[in-house]
Amino acid sequence: MKRALTLCDIYNYKPDVLDFEGEWLESIGRPELTGSWIIWGGSANGKTRYALQLAKCLARYTRVVYDSLEEGLSYSMKNAIEQIGFADVRRNFTLLDKEPVAELSERLSRQRSPRVVIIDSLQYTGLTYSEYRKLRDSYRNKLFVFVSHADGHEPKGTVARSIKYDAFVKIYVEGYKAYPQSRYGGGKEYVIWQYGADQYGH
């Protein structure tokens, strides 16, 4: 049994907070570098583009690994990364080519492993909810961001929906816009791709 925390313990707790600015501050607030987030939306609505833009933002603060389980290293992934432009954060960004969760977990156990883990997509992990919780709790000093398929306006599958309720930040993507719900403030919609957003529904 863990020791109960005193008020002194609570007051002395120093969270590792990311000092977001601009549109990221307006949409997500100032998040803590721990726990889990979830991004979901329909196909061809901008989920991966948004996840990569978020990866670039996070890489300004800490090391980020992007596990592309669904697409892997491909022509479209290469194009997306080039279009977003990672040159200024290249030392803090790594792409994994369909690395299974077991191998990813082993990678995270090493010294100086990335603090942020983006997994695209959740449906390709094969994780149960209990396995997700074990992964999250095994690395409490890391932030996990899961990209999920959608079923209507909700994440697809019982595991994804359970993670949504557990997540500190929940981001629904539709028509190249991201609609965040965050425990850290923010809440303003984020435009992923202006032209795509303008054309959506026309």
SULWO-V62720 format. One record per residue. RES is the residue in one letter. SS is DSSP state (H for helix, E for strand, - for the rest). OMEGA is omega in whole degrees, -180 to 180 (* if undefined). D_FIRST is the distance of its C-alpha to the first C-alpha in Angstrom with 1 decimal. Layout:
RES:SS:OMEGA:D_FIRST ; RES:SS:OMEGA:D_FIRST
//
This chain:
M:-:-180:0.0 ; K:-:178:3.8 ; R:-:176:6.6 ; A:-:-177:8.9 ; L:-:177:12.1 ; T:-:176:15.3 ; L:H:178:18.7 ; C:H:177:19.7 ; D:H:-177:16.9 ; I:H:-178:18.2 ; Y:H:-179:21.8 ; N:H:180:21.5 ; Y:-:-179:20.1 ; K:-:-179:23.0 ; P:-:177:23.2 ; D:-:-173:25.4 ; V:E:178:28.1 ; L:-:-175:31.2 ; D:-:180:34.3 ; F:-:178:36.2 ; E:-:173:39.8 ; G:H:-175:42.6 ; E:H:178:42.2 ; W:H:175:38.6 ; L:H:-178:37.7 ; E:H:-176:39.6 ; S:H:-174:38.0 ; I:H:-175:34.3 ; G:-:178:33.9 ; R:-:-171:31.9 ; P:-:174:28.8 ; E:E:-176:25.6 ; L:-:180:25.3 ; T:-:176:22.2 ; G:E:-177:21.4 ; S:E:172:24.2 ; W:E:175:27.7 ; I:E:176:30.1 ; I:E:178:33.9 ; W:E:179:36.0 ; G:E:-179:39.7 ; G:-:179:42.7 ; S:-:176:44.5 ; A:-:176:46.9 ; N:-:175:45.5 ; G:-:-178:44.1 ; K:H:-177:40.4 ; T:H:178:40.7 ; R:H:179:43.0 ; Y:H:-179:40.5 ; A:H:178:37.6 ; L:H:175:39.7 ; Q:H:176:40.8 ; L:H:178:37.1 ; A:H:179:36.5 ; K:H:178:39.3 ; C:H:-179:38.1 ; L:H:-179:34.6 ; A:H:174:36.2 ; R:-:-176:37.9 ; Y:-:-173:34.5 ; T:-:-179:32.6 ; R:-:-176:32.9 ; V:E:172:33.0 ; V:E:-179:33.2 ; Y:E:-179:34.8 ; D:E:-179:34.4 ; S:E:-178:37.5 ; L:-:-174:36.6 ; E:-:-173:39.2 ; E:-:-177:42.2 ; G:-:176:41.5 ; L:-:-176:44.1 ; S:-:180:47.2 ; Y:H:-179:50.2 ; S:H:178:48.8 ; M:H:177:45.6 ; K:H:180:47.7 ; N:H:-179:49.9 ; A:H:180:47.0 ; I:H:178:45.5 ; E:H:-179:49.0 ; Q:H:-180:49.8 ; I:H:176:46.7 ; G:-:-177:47.3 ; F:-:-174:44.5 ; A:H:-175:46.6 ; D:H:179:45.3 ; V:H:-171:41.6 ; R:H:-180:42.4 ; R:H:-177:40.3 ; N:H:-177:37.1 ; F:E:177:37.8 ; T:E:176:37.5 ; L:E:175:38.4 ; L:E:-177:37.0 ; D:E:177:39.5 ; K:-:179:37.6 ; E:-:180:34.7 ; P:-:-176:32.4 ; V:H:179:28.7 ; A:H:178:27.7 ; E:H:177:30.1 ; L:H:179:29.0 ; S:H:177:25.3 ; E:H:178:26.7 ; R:H:-177:28.7 ; L:H:-180:25.8 ; S:-:-179:24.0 ; R:-:175:27.0 ; Q:-:179:27.4 ; R:-:176:29.3 ; S:-:-177:28.7 ; P:-:179:29.5 ; R:-:180:27.2 ; V:E:-179:28.7 ; V:E:177:29.0 ; I:E:-176:31.5 ; I:E:-175:31.7 ; D:E:6:35.0 ; S:-:-178:34.8 ; L:H:-176:31.7 ; Q:H:-180:33.8 ; Y:H:179:34.6 ; T:-:-174:31.1 ; G:-:-178:30.6 ; L:-:165:26.9 ; T:-:180:25.2 ; Y:H:179:22.9 ; S:H:177:19.8 ; E:H:175:21.3 ; Y:H:-179:21.9 ; R:H:178:18.3 ; K:H:178:17.3 ; L:H:-180:20.1 ; R:H:-176:19.2 ; D:H:178:15.5 ; S:H:-177:16.7 ; Y:-:-175:19.0 ; R:-:177:17.7 ; N:-:-180:20.5 ; K:-:175:23.1 ; L:E:177:24.9 ; F:E:176:25.9 ; V:E:-179:29.1 ; F:E:174:30.1 ; V:E:-173:33.8 ; S:E:167:34.4 ; H:-:-178:37.5 ; A:E:170:38.3 ; D:E:-171:39.4 ; G:-:-180:41.5 ; H:-:-179:39.6 ; E:E:174:36.1 ; P:E:-174:34.2 ; K:-:176:35.3 ; G:-:-177:33.1 ; T:H:180:30.0 ; V:H:-180:27.6 ; A:H:180:29.5 ; R:H:177:29.5 ; S:H:178:25.7 ; I:H:178:25.3 ; K:H:-179:27.8 ; Y:H:-178:25.6 ; D:H:-171:22.6 ; A:-:177:24.9 ; F:-:177:25.3 ; V:E:-179:29.0 ; K:E:-173:31.1 ; I:E:177:34.6 ; Y:E:-178:37.4 ; V:E:176:40.5 ; E:E:176:43.9 ; G:-:179:47.4 ; Y:-:170:46.3 ; K:E:178:44.4 ; A:E:-178:40.6 ; Y:E:-174:39.2 ; P:E:165:35.8 ; Q:E:-172:33.1 ; S:E:175:30.8 ; R:-:-174:28.0 ; Y:-:-178:29.6 ; G:-:180:33.1 ; G:-:179:36.1 ; G:-:-180:37.2 ; K:-:178:40.7 ; E:-:-177:42.1 ; Y:E:179:42.6 ; V:E:-178:45.7 ; I:-:-179:45.1 ; W:-:-172:48.8 ; Q:H:-178:51.5 ; Y:H:179:54.2 ; G:H:179:52.0 ; A:H:179:50.8 ; D:H:-178:54.4 ; Q:H:-174:55.5 ; Y:-:178:52.8 ; G:-:-179:54.3 ; H:-:*:57.8
//
